[in-house]
Amino acid sequence: MSKAASARKEKRMDEEMNVGELLKEVAEENQTRKILEILNECKDLEEAKEKVKALLNK
């Protein structure tokens, strides 16, 4: 494999890792938003705990 081809492959792998990291960050942010929404909607801590547990069991 030429140096240029190797460099292109390495760049593509870096870009794929960056996209993967971004997807992970967005997923974590969305999960946090869901939890915050649950906390705001629930009347007490027990109800909130049950709803958050339900998220884990999906």
Secondary structure, 3 states (H helix, E strand, C coil): CCHHHHHHHHHHHHHHHHHHHHHHHHHHHHHHHHHHHHHHHCCCHHHHHHHHHHHHCC
